[in-house]
Amino acid sequence: MNIELQLGMRIRYLRKLKGWSQEELSLRSGINKNYLSDLERGRRNPTLVVMEKVAIAFDIPLSELLKGIMSLR
């Protein structure tokens, strides 16, 4: 499983844990809903700025967002 898909699955997991829709996460993070959808599907390779926005929206450190994600490259 590639790192983009792992990150997307982690974001989806955290979003569902909060009980948020993609639209809610989009509003809280300032990231386009379509981009977030692609991100959750592993179709995007986000910048650190995007990952930081997601972490801030979840009110967690960036390291927590990346918890359990392993690069296999």
N, CA, C and O atoms as a Maestro MAE file, in Angstrom:
{
 s_m_m2io_version
 :::
 2.0.0
}

f_m_ct {
 s_m_title
 :::
 protein
 m_atom[292] {
  # First column is atom index #
  i_m_mmod_type
  r_m_x_coord
  r_m_y_coord
  r_m_z_coord
  i_m_residue_number
  s_m_chain_name
  s_m_pdb_residue_name
  s_m_pdb_atom_name
  i_m_atomic_number
  :::
  1 25 0.855 -1.176 0.000 1 A "MET " " N  " 7
  2 3 0.000 0.000 0.000 1 A "MET " " CA " 6
  3 2 0.903 1.242 0.000 1 A "MET " " C  " 6
  4 15 1.816 1.349 0.818 1 A "MET " " O  " 8
  5 25 0.643 2.169 -0.915 2 A "ASN " " N  " 7
  6 3 1.509 3.347 -1.003 2 A "ASN " " CA " 6
  7 2 1.212 4.349 0.113 2 A "ASN " " C  " 6
  8 15 0.171 4.283 0.768 2 A "ASN " " O  " 8
  9 25 2.139 5.266 0.313 3 A "ILE " " N  " 7
  10 3 2.052 6.215 1.418 3 A "ILE " " CA " 6
  11 2 0.870 7.181 1.259 3 A "ILE " " C  " 6
  12 15 0.278 7.605 2.252 3 A "ILE " " O  " 8
  13 25 0.530 7.525 0.026 4 A "GLU " " N  " 7
  14 3 -0.599 8.417 -0.203 4 A "GLU " " CA " 6
  15 2 -1.908 7.759 0.239 4 A "GLU " " C  " 6
  16 15 -2.761 8.405 0.848 4 A "GLU " " O  " 8
  17 25 -2.058 6.482 -0.072 5 A "LEU " " N  " 7
  18 3 -3.266 5.754 0.329 5 A "LEU " " CA " 6
  19 2 -3.310 5.588 1.844 5 A "LEU " " C  " 6
  20 15 -4.375 5.707 2.449 5 A "LEU " " O  " 8
  21 25 -2.166 5.316 2.460 6 A "GLN " " N  " 7
  22 3 -2.121 5.199 3.921 6 A "GLN " " CA " 6
  23 2 -2.546 6.507 4.587 6 A "GLN " " C  " 6
  24 15 -3.315 6.499 5.548 6 A "GLN " " O  " 8
  25 25 -2.039 7.631 4.071 7 A "LEU " " N  " 7
  26 3 -2.410 8.934 4.627 7 A "LEU " " CA " 6
  27 2 -3.897 9.188 4.433 7 A "LEU " " C  " 6
  28 15 -4.573 9.658 5.348 7 A "LEU " " O  " 8
  29 25 -4.402 8.885 3.264 8 A "GLY " " N  " 7
  30 3 -5.824 9.077 2.999 8 A "GLY " " CA " 6
  31 2 -6.696 8.264 3.937 8 A "GLY " " C  " 6
  32 15 -7.712 8.756 4.429 8 A "GLY " " O  " 8
  33 25 -6.306 7.023 4.188 9 A "MET " " N  " 7
  34 3 -7.061 6.172 5.100 9 A "MET " " CA " 6
  35 2 -7.006 6.717 6.530 9 A "MET " " C  " 6
  36 15 -7.987 6.641 7.270 9 A "MET " " O  " 8
  37 25 -5.856 7.263 6.907 10 A "ARG " " N  " 7
  38 3 -5.707 7.851 8.238 10 A "ARG " " CA " 6
  39 2 -6.601 9.075 8.386 10 A "ARG " " C  " 6
  40 15 -7.255 9.241 9.416 10 A "ARG " " O  " 8
  41 25 -6.637 9.930 7.375 11 A "ILE " " N  " 7
  42 3 -7.481 11.126 7.416 11 A "ILE " " CA " 6
  43 2 -8.951 10.718 7.492 11 A "ILE " " C  " 6
  44 15 -9.704 11.276 8.289 11 A "ILE " " O  " 8
  45 25 -9.364 9.760 6.678 12 A "ARG " " N  " 7
  46 3 -10.743 9.292 6.709 12 A "ARG " " CA " 6
  47 2 -11.103 8.730 8.087 12 A "ARG " " C  " 6
  48 15 -12.178 9.009 8.618 12 A "ARG " " O  " 8
  49 25 -10.194 7.940 8.659 13 A "TYR " " N  " 7
  50 3 -10.421 7.364 9.982 13 A "TYR " " CA " 6
  51 2 -10.624 8.465 11.029 13 A "TYR " " C  " 6
  52 15 -11.577 8.414 11.807 13 A "TYR " " O  " 8
  53 25 -9.732 9.457 11.048 14 A "LEU " " N  " 7
  54 3 -9.833 10.542 12.021 14 A "LEU " " CA " 6
  55 2 -11.094 11.374 11.806 14 A "LEU " " C  " 6
  56 15 -11.734 11.811 12.763 14 A "LEU " " O  " 8
  57 25 -11.441 11.585 10.543 15 A "ARG " " N  " 7
  58 3 -12.656 12.358 10.232 15 A "ARG " " CA " 6
  59 2 -13.893 11.632 10.749 15 A "ARG " " C  " 6
  60 15 -14.760 12.241 11.374 15 A "ARG " " O  " 8
  61 25 -13.972 10.347 10.491 16 A "LYS " " N  " 7
  62 3 -15.133 9.564 10.941 16 A "LYS " " CA " 6
  63 2 -15.171 9.453 12.455 16 A "LYS " " C  " 6
  64 15 -16.249 9.417 13.049 16 A "LYS " " O  " 8
  65 25 -14.002 9.397 13.086 17 A "LEU " " N  " 7
  66 3 -13.919 9.368 14.543 17 A "LEU " " CA " 6
  67 2 -14.552 10.623 15.150 17 A "LEU " " C  " 6
  68 15 -15.182 10.568 16.207 17 A "LEU " " O  " 8
  69 25 -14.374 11.747 14.464 18 A "LYS " " N  " 7
  70 3 -14.969 13.020 14.902 18 A "LYS " " CA " 6
  71 2 -16.446 13.124 14.525 18 A "LYS " " C  " 6
  72 15 -17.161 13.990 15.029 18 A "LYS " " O  " 8
  73 25 -16.901 12.232 13.631 19 A "GLY " " N  " 7
  74 3 -18.287 12.307 13.171 19 A "GLY " " CA " 6
  75 2 -18.510 13.400 12.148 19 A "GLY " " C  " 6
  76 15 -19.624 13.902 11.999 19 A "GLY " " O  " 8
  77 25 -17.443 13.773 11.436 20 A "TRP " " N  " 7
  78 3 -17.517 14.851 10.459 20 A "TRP " " CA " 6
  79 2 -17.713 14.312 9.051 20 A "TRP " " C  " 6
  80 15 -17.252 13.223 8.711 20 A "TRP " " O  " 8
  81 25 -18.396 15.087 8.258 21 A "SER " " N  " 7
  82 3 -18.470 14.820 6.818 21 A "SER " " CA " 6
  83 2 -17.216 15.415 6.171 21 A "SER " " C  " 6
  84 15 -16.462 16.153 6.805 21 A "SER " " O  " 8
  85 25 -17.012 15.077 4.901 22 A "GLN " " N  " 7
  86 3 -15.904 15.696 4.174 22 A "GLN " " CA " 6
  87 2 -16.121 17.199 4.081 22 A "GLN " " C  " 6
  88 15 -15.164 17.973 4.114 22 A "GLN " " O  " 8
  89 25 -17.365 17.608 3.966 23 A "GLU " " N  " 7
  90 3 -17.660 19.036 3.891 23 A "GLU " " CA " 6
  91 2 -17.261 19.744 5.190 23 A "GLU " " C  " 6
  92 15 -16.718 20.849 5.158 23 A "GLU " " O  " 8
  93 25 -17.533 19.106 6.329 24 A "GLU " " N  " 7
  94 3 -17.156 19.691 7.614 24 A "GLU " " CA " 6
  95 2 -15.639 19.830 7.724 24 A "GLU " " C  " 6
  96 15 -15.141 20.874 8.145 24 A "GLU " " O  " 8
  97 25 -14.910 18.792 7.352 25 A "LEU " " N  " 7
  98 3 -13.448 18.864 7.390 25 A "LEU " " CA " 6
  99 2 -12.943 19.925 6.421 25 A "LEU " " C  " 6
  100 15 -11.983 20.638 6.713 25 A "LEU " " O  " 8
  101 25 -13.589 20.024 5.276 26 A "SER " " N  " 7
  102 3 -13.228 21.041 4.294 26 A "SER " " CA " 6
  103 2 -13.368 22.439 4.887 26 A "SER " " C  " 6
  104 15 -12.475 23.273 4.737 26 A "SER " " O  " 8
  105 25 -14.472 22.692 5.552 27 A "LEU " " N  " 7
  106 3 -14.712 24.006 6.160 27 A "LEU " " CA " 6
  107 2 -13.705 24.288 7.272 27 A "LEU " " C  " 6
  108 15 -13.192 25.402 7.378 27 A "LEU " " O  " 8
  109 25 -13.423 23.293 8.092 28 A "ARG " " N  " 7
  110 3 -12.515 23.479 9.230 28 A "ARG " " CA " 6
  111 2 -11.055 23.630 8.795 28 A "ARG " " C  " 6
  112 15 -10.270 24.293 9.473 28 A "ARG " " O  " 8
  113 25 -10.696 23.021 7.673 29 A "SER " " N  " 7
  114 3 -9.298 23.044 7.231 29 A "SER " " CA " 6
  115 2 -9.019 24.095 6.153 29 A "SER " " C  " 6
  116 15 -7.870 24.476 5.934 29 A "SER " " O  " 8
  117 25 -10.074 24.558 5.485 30 A "GLY " " N  " 7
  118 3 -9.867 25.499 4.390 30 A "GLY " " CA " 6
  119 2 -9.373 24.828 3.122 30 A "GLY " " C  " 6
  120 15 -8.778 25.466 2.253 30 A "GLY " " O  " 8
  121 25 -9.630 23.523 3.029 31 A "ILE " " N  " 7
  122 3 -9.209 22.749 1.860 31 A "ILE " " CA " 6
  123 2 -10.443 22.365 1.063 31 A "ILE " " C  " 6
  124 15 -11.458 21.960 1.630 31 A "ILE " " O  " 8
  125 25 -10.353 22.492 -0.241 32 A "ASN " " N  " 7
  126 3 -11.467 22.161 -1.132 32 A "ASN " " CA " 6
  127 2 -11.976 20.744 -0.883 32 A "ASN " " C  " 6
  128 15 -11.185 19.815 -0.723 32 A "ASN " " O  " 8
  129 25 -13.298 20.583 -0.851 33 A "LYS " " N  " 7
  130 3 -13.906 19.279 -0.569 33 A "LYS " " CA " 6
  131 2 -13.506 18.228 -1.598 33 A "LYS " " C  " 6
  132 15 -13.269 17.077 -1.232 33 A "LYS " " O  " 8
  133 25 -13.427 18.590 -2.864 34 A "ASN " " N  " 7
  134 3 -13.026 17.639 -3.903 34 A "ASN " " CA " 6
  135 2 -11.573 17.197 -3.712 34 A "ASN " " C  " 6
  136 15 -11.235 16.036 -3.942 34 A "ASN " " O  " 8
  137 25 -10.724 18.129 -3.292 35 A "TYR " " N  " 7
  138 3 -9.325 17.796 -3.016 35 A "TYR " " CA " 6
  139 2 -9.252 16.820 -1.846 35 A "TYR " " C  " 6
  140 15 -8.506 15.842 -1.894 35 A "TYR " " O  " 8
  141 25 -10.029 17.086 -0.794 36 A "LEU " " N  " 7
  142 3 -10.055 16.184 0.358 36 A "LEU " " CA " 6
  143 2 -10.535 14.793 -0.031 36 A "LEU " " C  " 6
  144 15 -10.004 13.790 0.447 36 A "LEU " " O  " 8
  145 25 -11.533 14.735 -0.893 37 A "SER " " N  " 7
  146 3 -12.033 13.446 -1.361 37 A "SER " " CA " 6
  147 2 -10.925 12.675 -2.070 37 A "SER " " C  " 6
  148 15 -10.728 11.486 -1.818 37 A "SER " " O  " 8
  149 25 -10.204 13.355 -2.954 38 A "ASP " " N  " 7
  150 3 -9.072 12.718 -3.646 38 A "ASP " " CA " 6
  151 2 -7.978 12.328 -2.659 38 A "ASP " " C  " 6
  152 15 -7.351 11.278 -2.803 38 A "ASP " " O  " 8
  153 25 -7.752 13.169 -1.665 39 A "LEU " " N  " 7
  154 3 -6.740 12.892 -0.651 39 A "LEU " " CA " 6
  155 2 -7.083 11.617 0.110 39 A "LEU " " C  " 6
  156 15 -6.217 10.770 0.328 39 A "LEU " " O  " 8
  157 25 -8.332 11.479 0.510 40 A "GLU " " N  " 7
  158 3 -8.764 10.284 1.235 40 A "GLU " " CA " 6
  159 2 -8.678 9.021 0.382 40 A "GLU " " C  " 6
  160 15 -8.548 7.920 0.918 40 A "GLU " " O  " 8
  161 25 -8.747 9.167 -0.902 41 A "ARG " " N  " 7
  162 3 -8.652 8.017 -1.809 41 A "ARG " " CA " 6
  163 2 -7.207 7.719 -2.225 41 A "ARG " " C  " 6
  164 15 -6.954 6.780 -2.981 41 A "ARG " " O  " 8
  165 25 -6.266 8.522 -1.729 42 A "GLY " " N  " 7
  166 3 -4.864 8.307 -2.065 42 A "GLY " " CA " 6
  167 2 -4.488 8.791 -3.443 42 A "GLY " " C  " 6
  168 15 -3.472 8.371 -3.997 42 A "GLY " " O  " 8
  169 25 -5.294 9.668 -4.001 43 A "ARG " " N  " 7
  170 3 -5.042 10.175 -5.354 43 A "ARG " " CA " 6
  171 2 -4.240 11.477 -5.367 43 A "ARG " " C  " 6
  172 15 -3.919 12.006 -6.432 43 A "ARG " " O  " 8
  173 25 -3.925 11.981 -4.195 44 A "ARG " " N  " 7
  174 3 -3.156 13.228 -4.086 44 A "ARG " " CA " 6
  175 2 -1.902 12.995 -3.266 44 A "ARG " " C  " 6
  176 15 -1.862 12.136 -2.384 44 A "ARG " " O  " 8
  177 25 -0.898 13.765 -3.571 45 A "ASN " " N  " 7
  178 3 0.343 13.769 -2.810 45 A "ASN " " CA " 6
  179 2 0.425 15.153 -2.168 45 A "ASN " " C  " 6
  180 15 0.978 16.082 -2.757 45 A "ASN " " O  " 8
  181 25 -0.128 15.289 -0.957 46 A "PRO " " N  " 7
  182 3 -0.274 16.624 -0.373 46 A "PRO " " CA " 6
  183 2 1.056 17.235 0.071 46 A "PRO " " C  " 6
  184 15 2.015 16.532 0.390 46 A "PRO " " O  " 8
  185 25 1.076 18.547 0.079 47 A "THR " " N  " 7
  186 3 2.229 19.279 0.594 47 A "THR " " CA " 6
  187 2 2.172 19.262 2.125 47 A "THR " " C  " 6
  188 15 1.158 18.894 2.718 47 A "THR " " O  " 8
  189 25 3.266 19.661 2.742 48 A "LEU " " N  " 7
  190 3 3.281 19.789 4.198 48 A "LEU " " CA " 6
  191 2 2.270 20.815 4.673 48 A "LEU " " C  " 6
  192 15 1.688 20.660 5.747 48 A "LEU " " O  " 8
  193 25 2.054 21.858 3.891 49 A "VAL " " N  " 7
  194 3 1.085 22.893 4.255 49 A "VAL " " CA " 6
  195 2 -0.317 22.296 4.329 49 A "VAL " " C  " 6
  196 15 -1.068 22.589 5.259 49 A "VAL " " O  " 8
  197 25 -0.670 21.468 3.361 50 A "VAL " " N  " 7
  198 3 -1.981 20.824 3.357 50 A "VAL " " CA " 6
  199 2 -2.106 19.883 4.554 50 A "VAL " " C  " 6
  200 15 -3.131 19.881 5.236 50 A "VAL " " O  " 8
  201 25 -1.082 19.093 4.809 51 A "MET " " N  " 7
  202 3 -1.138 18.174 5.947 51 A "MET " " CA " 6
  203 2 -1.248 18.944 7.263 51 A "MET " " C  " 6
  204 15 -1.949 18.518 8.180 51 A "MET " " O  " 8
  205 25 -0.557 20.072 7.350 52 A "GLU " " N  " 7
  206 3 -0.649 20.899 8.552 52 A "GLU " " CA " 6
  207 2 -2.062 21.437 8.741 52 A "GLU " " C  " 6
  208 15 -2.572 21.458 9.861 52 A "GLU " " O  " 8
  209 25 -2.697 21.873 7.657 53 A "LYS " " N  " 7
  210 3 -4.073 22.373 7.742 53 A "LYS " " CA " 6
  211 2 -5.028 21.286 8.249 53 A "LYS " " C  " 6
  212 15 -5.919 21.556 9.054 53 A "LYS " " O  " 8
  213 25 -4.829 20.068 7.771 54 A "VAL " " N  " 7
  214 3 -5.666 18.950 8.216 54 A "VAL " " CA " 6
  215 2 -5.418 18.678 9.700 54 A "VAL " " C  " 6
  216 15 -6.367 18.497 10.463 54 A "VAL " " O  " 8
  217 25 -4.156 18.650 10.111 55 A "ALA " " N  " 7
  218 3 -3.821 18.406 11.514 55 A "ALA " " CA " 6
  219 2 -4.417 19.488 12.414 55 A "ALA " " C  " 6
  220 15 -4.958 19.182 13.476 55 A "ALA " " O  " 8
  221 25 -4.322 20.730 12.000 56 A "ILE " " N  " 7
  222 3 -4.893 21.834 12.782 56 A "ILE " " CA " 6
  223 2 -6.409 21.684 12.883 56 A "ILE " " C  " 6
  224 15 -6.987 21.910 13.946 56 A "ILE " " O  " 8
  225 25 -7.041 21.311 11.798 57 A "ALA " " N  " 7
  226 3 -8.501 21.109 11.820 57 A "ALA " " CA " 6
  227 2 -8.886 20.032 12.827 57 A "ALA " " C  " 6
  228 15 -9.899 20.156 13.515 57 A "ALA " " O  " 8
  229 25 -8.082 18.978 12.914 58 A "PHE " " N  " 7
  230 3 -8.335 17.897 13.875 58 A "PHE " " CA " 6
  231 2 -7.842 18.256 15.281 58 A "PHE " " C  " 6
  232 15 -8.113 17.529 16.237 58 A "PHE " " O  " 8
  233 25 -7.118 19.379 15.409 59 A "ASP " " N  " 7
  234 3 -6.548 19.814 16.677 59 A "ASP " " CA " 6
  235 2 -5.574 18.774 17.230 59 A "ASP " " C  " 6
  236 15 -5.601 18.426 18.410 59 A "ASP " " O  " 8
  237 25 -4.708 18.291 16.325 60 A "ILE " " N  " 7
  238 3 -3.683 17.321 16.690 60 A "ILE " " CA " 6
  239 2 -2.350 17.771 16.085 60 A "ILE " " C  " 6
  240 15 -2.332 18.513 15.103 60 A "ILE " " O  " 8
  241 25 -1.242 17.325 16.668 61 A "PRO " " N  " 7
  242 3 0.058 17.628 16.049 61 A "PRO " " CA " 6
  243 2 0.196 16.884 14.718 61 A "PRO " " C  " 6
  244 15 -0.428 15.844 14.507 61 A "PRO " " O  " 8
  245 25 1.009 17.425 13.844 62 A "LEU " " N  " 7
  246 3 1.248 16.782 12.552 62 A "LEU " " CA " 6
  247 2 1.759 15.360 12.746 62 A "LEU " " C  " 6
  248 15 1.405 14.462 11.981 62 A "LEU " " O  " 8
  249 25 2.581 15.152 13.756 63 A "SER " " N  " 7
  250 3 3.107 13.801 14.016 63 A "SER " " CA " 6
  251 2 1.981 12.807 14.314 63 A "SER " " C  " 6
  252 15 2.083 11.633 13.960 63 A "SER " " O  " 8
  253 25 0.921 13.265 14.954 64 A "GLU " " N  " 7
  254 3 -0.223 12.385 15.246 64 A "GLU " " CA " 6
  255 2 -0.981 12.043 13.967 64 A "GLU " " C  " 6
  256 15 -1.475 10.926 13.812 64 A "GLU " " O  " 8
  257 25 -1.070 13.006 13.054 65 A "LEU " " N  " 7
  258 3 -1.724 12.745 11.769 65 A "LEU " " CA " 6
  259 2 -0.984 11.645 11.015 65 A "LEU " " C  " 6
  260 15 -1.599 10.813 10.350 65 A "LEU " " O  " 8
  261 25 0.338 11.651 11.127 66 A "LEU " " N  " 7
  262 3 1.161 10.693 10.389 66 A "LEU " " CA " 6
  263 2 1.404 9.389 11.148 66 A "LEU " " C  " 6
  264 15 2.109 8.508 10.656 66 A "LEU " " O  " 8
  265 25 0.838 9.265 12.313 67 A "LYS " " N  " 7
  266 3 1.039 8.082 13.148 67 A "LYS " " CA " 6
  267 2 0.635 6.799 12.412 67 A "LYS " " C  " 6
  268 15 -0.475 6.684 11.892 67 A "LYS " " O  " 8
  269 25 1.551 5.856 12.385 68 A "GLY " " N  " 7
  270 3 1.280 4.556 11.773 68 A "GLY " " CA " 6
  271 2 1.495 4.491 10.276 68 A "GLY " " C  " 6
  272 15 1.312 3.435 9.670 68 A "GLY " " O  " 8
  273 25 1.881 5.600 9.667 69 A "ILE " " N  " 7
  274 3 2.099 5.617 8.223 69 A "ILE " " CA " 6
  275 2 3.563 5.282 7.950 69 A "ILE " " C  " 6
  276 15 4.472 5.913 8.488 69 A "ILE " " O  " 8
  277 25 3.765 4.289 7.113 70 A "MET " " N  " 7
  278 3 5.119 3.820 6.820 70 A "MET " " CA " 6
  279 2 5.392 3.938 5.331 70 A "MET " " C  " 6
  280 15 4.550 3.582 4.506 70 A "MET " " O  " 8
  281 25 6.556 4.433 4.995 71 A "SER " " N  " 7
  282 3 6.979 4.478 3.603 71 A "SER " " CA " 6
  283 2 7.628 3.150 3.247 71 A "SER " " C  " 6
  284 15 8.516 2.672 3.953 71 A "SER " " O  " 8
  285 25 7.184 2.569 2.162 72 A "LEU " " N  " 7
  286 3 7.736 1.292 1.724 72 A "LEU " " CA " 6
  287 2 8.578 1.444 0.473 72 A "LEU " " C  " 6
  288 15 8.888 0.458 -0.196 72 A "LEU " " O  " 8
  289 25 8.948 2.666 0.157 73 A "ARG " " N  " 7
  290 3 9.720 2.934 -1.058 73 A "ARG " " CA " 6
  291 2 11.186 2.703 -0.845 73 A "ARG " " C  " 6
  292 15 11.980 2.882 -1.768 73 A "ARG " " O  " 8
  :::
 }
 m_bond[291] {
  # First column is bond index #
  i_m_from
  i_m_to
  i_m_order
  :::
  1 1 2 1
  2 2 3 1
  3 3 4 2
  4 3 5 1
  5 5 6 1
  6 6 7 1
  7 7 8 2
  8 7 9 1
  9 9 10 1
  10 10 11 1
  11 11 12 2
  12 11 13 1
  13 13 14 1
  14 14 15 1
  15 15 16 2
  16 15 17 1
  17 17 18 1
  18 18 19 1
  19 19 20 2
  20 19 21 1
  21 21 22 1
  22 22 23 1
  23 23 24 2
  24 23 25 1
  25 25 26 1
  26 26 27 1
  27 27 28 2
  28 27 29 1
  29 29 30 1
  30 30 31 1
  31 31 32 2
  32 31 33 1
  33 33 34 1
  34 34 35 1
  35 35 36 2
  36 35 37 1
  37 37 38 1
  38 38 39 1
  39 39 40 2
  40 39 41 1
  41 41 42 1
  42 42 43 1
  43 43 44 2
  44 43 45 1
  45 45 46 1
  46 46 47 1
  47 47 48 2
  48 47 49 1
  49 49 50 1
  50 50 51 1
  51 51 52 2
  52 51 53 1
  53 53 54 1
  54 54 55 1
  55 55 56 2
  56 55 57 1
  57 57 58 1
  58 58 59 1
  59 59 60 2
  60 59 61 1
  61 61 62 1
  62 62 63 1
  63 63 64 2
  64 63 65 1
  65 65 66 1
  66 66 67 1
  67 67 68 2
  68 67 69 1
  69 69 70 1
  70 70 71 1
  71 71 72 2
  72 71 73 1
  73 73 74 1
  74 74 75 1
  75 75 76 2
  76 75 77 1
  77 77 78 1
  78 78 79 1
  79 79 80 2
  80 79 81 1
  81 81 82 1
  82 82 83 1
  83 83 84 2
  84 83 85 1
  85 85 86 1
  86 86 87 1
  87 87 88 2
  88 87 89 1
  89 89 90 1
  90 90 91 1
  91 91 92 2
  92 91 93 1
  93 93 94 1
  94 94 95 1
  95 95 96 2
  96 95 97 1
  97 97 98 1
  98 98 99 1
  99 99 100 2
  100 99 101 1
  101 101 102 1
  102 102 103 1
  103 103 104 2
  104 103 105 1
  105 105 106 1
  106 106 107 1
  107 107 108 2
  108 107 109 1
  109 109 110 1
  110 110 111 1
  111 111 112 2
  112 111 113 1
  113 113 114 1
  114 114 115 1
  115 115 116 2
  116 115 117 1
  117 117 118 1
  118 118 119 1
  119 119 120 2
  120 119 121 1
  121 121 122 1
  122 122 123 1
  123 123 124 2
  124 123 125 1
  125 125 126 1
  126 126 127 1
  127 127 128 2
  128 127 129 1
  129 129 130 1
  130 130 131 1
  131 131 132 2
  132 131 133 1
  133 133 134 1
  134 134 135 1
  135 135 136 2
  136 135 137 1
  137 137 138 1
  138 138 139 1
  139 139 140 2
  140 139 141 1
  141 141 142 1
  142 142 143 1
  143 143 144 2
  144 143 145 1
  145 145 146 1
  146 146 147 1
  147 147 148 2
  148 147 149 1
  149 149 150 1
  150 150 151 1
  151 151 152 2
  152 151 153 1
  153 153 154 1
  154 154 155 1
  155 155 156 2
  156 155 157 1
  157 157 158 1
  158 158 159 1
  159 159 160 2
  160 159 161 1
  161 161 162 1
  162 162 163 1
  163 163 164 2
  164 163 165 1
  165 165 166 1
  166 166 167 1
  167 167 168 2
  168 167 169 1
  169 169 170 1
  170 170 171 1
  171 171 172 2
  172 171 173 1
  173 173 174 1
  174 174 175 1
  175 175 176 2
  176 175 177 1
  177 177 178 1
  178 178 179 1
  179 179 180 2
  180 179 181 1
  181 181 182 1
  182 182 183 1
  183 183 184 2
  184 183 185 1
  185 185 186 1
  186 186 187 1
  187 187 188 2
  188 187 189 1
  189 189 190 1
  190 190 191 1
  191 191 192 2
  192 191 193 1
  193 193 194 1
  194 194 195 1
  195 195 196 2
  196 195 197 1
  197 197 198 1
  198 198 199 1
  199 199 200 2
  200 199 201 1
  201 201 202 1
  202 202 203 1
  203 203 204 2
  204 203 205 1
  205 205 206 1
  206 206 207 1
  207 207 208 2
  208 207 209 1
  209 209 210 1
  210 210 211 1
  211 211 212 2
  212 211 213 1
  213 213 214 1
  214 214 215 1
  215 215 216 2
  216 215 217 1
  217 217 218 1
  218 218 219 1
  219 219 220 2
  220 219 221 1
  221 221 222 1
  222 222 223 1
  223 223 224 2
  224 223 225 1
  225 225 226 1
  226 226 227 1
  227 227 228 2
  228 227 229 1
  229 229 230 1
  230 230 231 1
  231 231 232 2
  232 231 233 1
  233 233 234 1
  234 234 235 1
  235 235 236 2
  236 235 237 1
  237 237 238 1
  238 238 239 1
  239 239 240 2
  240 239 241 1
  241 241 242 1
  242 242 243 1
  243 243 244 2
  244 243 245 1
  245 245 246 1
  246 246 247 1
  247 247 248 2
  248 247 249 1
  249 249 250 1
  250 250 251 1
  251 251 252 2
  252 251 253 1
  253 253 254 1
  254 254 255 1
  255 255 256 2
  256 255 257 1
  257 257 258 1
  258 258 259 1
  259 259 260 2
  260 259 261 1
  261 261 262 1
  262 262 263 1
  263 263 264 2
  264 263 265 1
  265 265 266 1
  266 266 267 1
  267 267 268 2
  268 267 269 1
  269 269 270 1
  270 270 271 1
  271 271 272 2
  272 271 273 1
  273 273 274 1
  274 274 275 1
  275 275 276 2
  276 275 277 1
  277 277 278 1
  278 278 279 1
  279 279 280 2
  280 279 281 1
  281 281 282 1
  282 282 283 1
  283 283 284 2
  284 283 285 1
  285 285 286 1
  286 286 287 1
  287 287 288 2
  288 287 289 1
  289 289 290 1
  290 290 291 1
  291 291 292 2
  :::
 }
}
